[in-house]
Amino acid sequence: MHRFAHPSRRQTLRVMGTGVAAWIAGGAAQASELPIKTSGLEHISMQVPDQEAAAKFYGRIFDPQLFQERDPPPRFYVKVGISYIAFGGLAANVKVAIIDHFCAVVVDYKAQEMRKSLDDAGVPMSGQGGLGMASDPDGLRLQFLAVPAGLARTIIPSSRISQDEPAIQAIGFDHVILAVSDLDRSAAHYRKIFGMEISRTKKPDRIWFAAAKTRLGLETVATGKAPSIDHVCIRVAGFDRKTVVDKIQKMGAEIAPSNDESLLRFKDPNGLMMELKA
């Protein structure tokens, strides 16, 4: 029969201390909200000179039933399948229309824990509580909302602008493209949020991140232009290209060139780029 020596009090405390440290470290790792578990990229927000006119343009394309904020300031919304576009007025320091931010929907979203994880990861946040925005190295902003997201409770139906069918049947967002000043620096930033990139393509040179059934793409901004949320691509339930081109040109869209026949690119009346993907 073997006899085991009893550990000293000092040894016991040392073992307990190691265990507590490991437990704390493990708890901290488990508490991290990054990379996020997302159900996808859900909406974009535009700042435009006339938010109602912009909403009516997109409403005729995607859904003629407009929505708006119940209380001022005026802000309009157009549903794009399971996604949507928000339209607000130009900020005081903004002279031209921009896509102001994009949004990822987060599973089991905890606002304060997310803010703490982003802070620990060196990702700056602006705004308060659950509506805070994470800024990338170029100041491009990403909002987080909890599943199932969708239009907020403060939003009510506005006018139905037409009895006609929309020009296309939208499914939802396919991807969002960011034009950034430093591709590798921005990729390092978004790895903290979405995890490792899924691919890098050439012509154009883009780094792609997965966000459930949607994607985030990064590309280098063109010379002489400022970094921006360059465009959003929307998946649609098939379309007759010529018919859609004719319809949206009559609405004021400018068709833009594309080297991919499955895509239809256009600029809206405010000069913002959009893509349709069959």
C-alpha positions as CSV (number, residue, x, y, z in Angstrom):
1,M,0.0,0.0,0.0
2,H,1.4,3.3,-1.1
3,R,1.3,6.3,1.2
4,F,0.8,9.8,-0.4
5,A,2.3,12.8,1.2
6,H,-0.1,15.6,2.0
7,P,0.6,18.9,0.2
8,S,1.8,21.8,2.3
9,R,-0.5,24.8,2.9
10,R,1.8,26.8,0.6
11,Q,1.5,24.2,-2.2
12,T,-2.3,24.1,-1.8
13,L,-2.6,27.8,-2.1
14,R,-0.3,27.8,-5.1
15,V,-2.5,25.2,-6.9
16,M,-5.6,27.0,-6.0
17,G,-4.2,30.3,-7.3
18,T,-3.3,28.7,-10.6
19,G,-6.7,27.2,-10.9
20,V,-8.4,30.5,-10.1
21,A,-6.2,32.3,-12.7
22,A,-7.0,29.7,-15.3
23,W,-10.7,30.0,-14.4
24,I,-10.6,33.8,-14.7
25,A,-8.7,33.6,-18.0
26,G,-11.2,31.0,-19.4
27,G,-14.1,33.1,-18.2
28,A,-12.6,36.2,-19.9
29,A,-12.2,34.2,-23.1
30,Q,-15.7,32.9,-22.9
31,A,-17.1,36.4,-22.2
32,S,-15.5,37.9,-25.3
33,E,-18.2,38.8,-27.9
34,L,-15.6,38.7,-30.8
35,P,-15.6,37.6,-33.4
36,I,-19.3,38.1,-33.7
37,K,-21.8,35.4,-34.4
38,T,-24.0,37.1,-37.1
39,S,-27.1,36.3,-39.1
40,G,-25.9,38.7,-41.7
41,L,-25.6,42.3,-42.9
42,E,-29.1,43.8,-42.6
43,H,-29.3,47.5,-43.6
44,I,-27.5,50.5,-44.7
45,S,-28.3,54.1,-43.9
46,M,-28.0,56.9,-46.4
47,Q,-27.5,60.7,-45.8
48,V,-29.2,62.5,-48.7
49,P,-30.4,66.0,-49.5
50,D,-34.0,64.9,-49.8
51,Q,-34.8,61.8,-47.8
52,E,-38.4,61.5,-48.9
53,A,-37.4,61.8,-52.6
54,A,-34.7,59.2,-52.2
55,A,-37.1,56.8,-50.4
56,K,-39.6,57.2,-53.2
57,F,-37.0,56.4,-55.8
58,Y,-36.0,53.1,-54.1
59,G,-39.6,52.4,-53.2
60,R,-40.5,52.1,-56.8
61,I,-37.7,49.7,-57.3
62,F,-38.0,47.5,-54.2
63,D,-41.2,48.1,-52.3
64,P,-43.8,50.9,-52.8
65,Q,-44.9,50.9,-49.1
66,L,-42.7,53.4,-47.4
67,F,-42.1,53.7,-43.7
68,Q,-41.0,56.6,-41.6
69,E,-40.1,57.6,-38.0
70,R,-43.1,58.4,-35.9
71,D,-41.3,61.5,-34.4
72,P,-39.1,64.2,-36.0
73,P,-36.6,64.5,-37.6
74,P,-38.0,63.1,-40.8
75,R,-36.4,59.7,-41.7
76,F,-37.7,57.2,-44.2
77,Y,-37.3,53.5,-44.8
78,V,-37.7,51.1,-47.7
79,K,-37.7,47.4,-47.3
80,V,-35.4,45.4,-49.6
81,G,-36.6,41.8,-49.1
82,I,-35.5,40.9,-45.5
83,S,-33.1,43.9,-45.5
84,Y,-33.8,47.7,-45.7
85,I,-32.4,51.1,-46.5
86,A,-32.8,54.0,-44.2
87,F,-32.8,57.6,-45.5
88,G,-31.8,60.6,-43.3
89,G,-30.9,64.2,-44.0
90,L,-27.3,65.4,-44.6
91,A,-25.3,66.0,-41.5
92,A,-24.0,69.5,-40.9
93,N,-20.5,68.6,-42.1
94,V,-21.6,66.6,-45.1
95,K,-22.0,68.2,-48.5
96,V,-22.9,65.2,-50.7
97,A,-24.9,62.1,-50.3
98,I,-23.2,59.2,-48.6
99,I,-23.9,55.8,-47.2
100,D,-23.4,56.7,-43.6
101,H,-23.2,53.2,-42.0
102,F,-24.0,49.5,-42.5
103,C,-25.4,47.1,-39.9
104,A,-24.7,43.5,-38.8
105,V,-27.3,41.5,-36.9
106,V,-25.7,39.7,-33.9
107,V,-26.9,36.5,-32.3
108,D,-27.2,36.7,-28.5
109,Y,-26.2,40.4,-28.7
110,K,-25.3,42.0,-25.4
111,A,-24.6,45.7,-25.9
112,Q,-22.4,46.4,-22.9
113,E,-20.4,43.2,-23.2
114,M,-19.9,43.9,-26.9
115,R,-18.7,47.4,-26.2
116,K,-16.2,46.0,-23.6
117,S,-14.9,43.4,-26.1
118,L,-14.5,46.0,-28.8
119,D,-12.7,48.4,-26.4
120,D,-10.3,45.5,-25.4
121,A,-9.7,44.8,-29.1
122,G,-8.8,48.5,-29.8
123,V,-12.0,49.1,-31.9
124,P,-13.4,52.6,-31.1
125,M,-17.1,53.0,-30.5
126,S,-19.3,56.1,-30.8
127,G,-22.8,56.6,-29.6
128,Q,-24.6,55.2,-26.5
129,G,-25.8,51.8,-25.5
130,G,-27.1,49.3,-28.0
131,L,-27.1,51.9,-30.8
132,G,-23.3,52.5,-30.7
133,M,-21.2,52.3,-33.9
134,A,-17.8,50.7,-34.3
135,S,-15.5,52.8,-36.5
136,D,-12.8,51.3,-38.7
137,P,-9.4,53.0,-39.5
138,D,-11.0,55.2,-42.1
139,G,-13.9,56.2,-39.9
140,L,-16.4,54.0,-41.7
141,R,-19.1,52.9,-39.3
142,L,-20.6,49.5,-38.5
143,Q,-23.8,49.2,-36.3
144,F,-24.8,46.1,-34.3
145,L,-28.4,45.0,-33.7
146,A,-29.8,42.0,-32.0
147,V,-31.6,39.2,-33.8
148,P,-34.1,39.5,-35.4
149,A,-33.5,43.2,-35.9
150,G,-35.8,44.7,-38.6
151,L,-37.5,48.1,-38.4
152,A,-37.6,49.6,-35.0
153,R,-40.7,50.1,-32.9
154,T,-40.5,53.9,-33.5
155,I,-41.1,53.4,-37.2
156,I,-44.6,53.5,-38.7
157,P,-46.1,52.9,-42.2
158,S,-46.0,56.0,-44.3
159,S,-47.6,56.5,-47.7
160,R,-47.8,53.8,-50.4
161,I,-46.4,55.6,-53.4
162,S,-47.8,53.3,-56.1
163,Q,-50.2,50.5,-56.7
164,D,-47.8,49.1,-59.3
165,E,-45.6,46.1,-58.6
166,P,-42.0,47.0,-57.7
167,A,-39.5,46.9,-60.6
168,I,-37.8,43.8,-59.1
169,Q,-38.4,41.2,-56.3
170,A,-35.7,41.7,-53.8
171,I,-34.4,38.9,-51.5
172,G,-32.0,40.8,-49.4
173,F,-28.4,42.0,-49.3
174,D,-25.7,39.9,-51.0
175,H,-22.7,42.0,-50.0
176,V,-21.4,45.4,-48.9
177,I,-18.1,46.8,-50.4
178,L,-15.9,49.3,-48.5
179,A,-13.4,51.4,-50.3
180,V,-10.5,51.8,-47.8
181,S,-7.2,53.7,-47.7
182,D,-5.1,50.7,-46.6
183,L,-6.3,47.3,-47.5
184,D,-4.2,45.3,-45.0
185,R,-4.9,47.7,-42.1
186,S,-8.6,47.5,-42.7
187,A,-8.5,43.7,-43.0
188,A,-6.8,43.5,-39.6
189,H,-9.6,45.6,-38.2
190,Y,-12.4,43.5,-39.6
191,R,-10.7,40.2,-38.6
192,K,-11.4,41.3,-35.0
193,I,-15.1,41.5,-35.7
194,F,-15.9,38.9,-38.3
195,G,-13.0,36.4,-37.9
196,M,-10.5,35.5,-40.6
197,E,-11.3,36.4,-44.2
198,I,-12.7,33.7,-46.5
199,S,-10.9,34.8,-49.7
200,R,-8.9,37.3,-51.6
201,T,-9.8,38.0,-55.2
202,K,-7.9,39.8,-58.0
203,K,-9.3,42.1,-60.7
204,P,-10.5,43.8,-58.6
205,D,-8.3,43.1,-55.6
206,R,-10.7,42.5,-52.8
207,I,-10.6,40.8,-49.4
208,W,-13.8,39.1,-48.4
209,F,-15.3,38.3,-45.0
210,A,-18.3,36.1,-44.4
211,A,-21.4,37.3,-42.5
212,A,-23.8,34.3,-42.6
213,K,-25.4,34.4,-46.1
214,T,-24.0,37.9,-46.8
215,R,-20.4,39.1,-47.3
216,L,-18.3,42.2,-46.5
217,G,-15.7,43.1,-49.2
218,L,-12.7,45.5,-48.9
219,E,-11.0,47.2,-51.8
220,T,-8.5,50.0,-52.1
221,V,-10.1,53.4,-52.7
222,A,-9.6,54.9,-56.1
223,T,-6.9,57.6,-56.4
224,G,-8.3,61.1,-55.6
225,K,-11.4,59.7,-53.8
226,A,-12.2,59.5,-50.1
227,P,-12.7,56.1,-48.3
228,S,-16.4,55.2,-48.3
229,I,-19.0,52.5,-48.0
230,D,-18.8,52.2,-51.8
231,H,-21.9,50.2,-52.6
232,V,-24.3,47.4,-51.6
233,C,-25.3,44.5,-53.8
234,I,-28.8,43.1,-53.5
235,R,-29.9,39.6,-54.4
236,V,-33.1,39.6,-56.5
237,A,-35.3,36.8,-57.6
238,G,-34.2,36.9,-61.2
239,F,-35.0,39.7,-63.6
240,D,-35.2,40.6,-67.3
241,R,-32.2,42.9,-67.6
242,K,-33.5,45.1,-70.5
243,T,-36.9,45.6,-68.8
244,V,-35.3,46.5,-65.5
245,V,-32.8,48.9,-67.2
246,D,-35.7,50.6,-69.0
247,K,-37.7,51.0,-65.8
248,I,-35.0,52.3,-63.5
249,Q,-33.6,54.7,-66.1
250,K,-37.0,56.3,-66.4
251,M,-36.9,56.7,-62.6
252,G,-33.7,58.7,-62.8
253,A,-31.0,55.9,-62.4
254,E,-27.8,56.0,-64.4
255,I,-26.6,52.5,-65.6
256,A,-23.0,51.9,-64.7
257,P,-20.6,49.4,-66.5
258,S,-20.0,46.0,-65.1
259,N,-17.8,43.1,-66.2
260,D,-20.2,40.6,-64.7
261,E,-23.3,39.7,-66.7
262,S,-25.0,38.4,-63.5
263,L,-24.8,42.0,-62.1
264,L,-26.7,45.2,-62.9
265,R,-25.0,48.3,-61.6
266,F,-26.6,51.7,-61.4
267,K,-26.2,55.1,-59.7
268,D,-29.2,56.6,-58.0
269,P,-30.2,60.2,-58.5
270,N,-27.8,61.2,-55.6
271,G,-24.8,59.4,-57.3
272,L,-24.7,56.5,-54.9
273,M,-23.8,53.1,-56.5
274,M,-26.0,50.0,-56.1
275,E,-25.8,46.5,-57.6
276,L,-28.5,43.9,-58.4
277,K,-27.5,40.3,-58.5
278,A,-29.7,37.7,-60.1
